[in-house]
Amino acid sequence: MTLQAIKARLEGRLEASDVTIETGKLIALVGPNGSGKTSLLRTLAAIAGTAEALTVDGRPLNGFAPAERARTLSYLPSSLQLHWPIPVADLLRLSPVAIDEQRVDELVEQLELQSFLDRPSNALSTGERARVLLARALANRPKLLLLDEPLANLDPYWVLKIVDLLRQEAAHGVAIVAALHDLAQLDAFDRCILMDQGRIIADGPCKKVAGEDIFAATFRLRKRQTGWTL
């Protein structure tokens, strides 16, 4: 599967950008606050902005029926608010397509959701909601996963656990784009897209992009042996 966006833009947020996302890659989308990461994800998901062409394997994404779209793409926003007191077990099964119960059971085990399956979704902690909503995003077995800050509000155990889960999904052929601020996790990603002021300013293997002067300058940091400093 290949998603291609030609001159994707969002007025006042994202300048015209060309992006190609390919199967089996774990892609980090990085940049300072307000650099356009969320705008790019929302435009790639066809829920905001415009593009001269936004296609999956050459077909316009906007032409996909709801069920086909659900099997093709999942978008997880950074906002994790849940106002409806639906039980977690039921939330995991909300979908326009038939849910694979074995898949749900696998995700419940991987993300350790067993202890709160009967709890109202809006009564969970922020980190618990993040795990539940990630499980729901994965339940349809999408070919493309667009994640906005999936590692935010997680303790160190869950940061590492979810990065490992995303690597497993990519190894099984899922294309994943994840916006993140935790630069310490970049080594786990295959590709890095660096944004600033609504533009893509670098794109390539993470080690290469993170080693370029433009990367440090964009974040106003200096590289050192054990990490970054002001």
Secondary structure by P-SEA (a helix, b strand, c coil): cbbbbccccccccccbbbbbbbcccbbbbbbcccccaaaaaaaaaccbbbbccccccccccccccaaaaaaccccccccccccccccaaaaaacccccccaaaaaaaaaaaccccccccccccccaaaaaaaaaaaaacccccbbbbccccccccaaaaaaaaaaaaaaaaabbbbbbbbccccccccccbbbbbccccccccccaaaaaacaaaaaaaccccccccccc
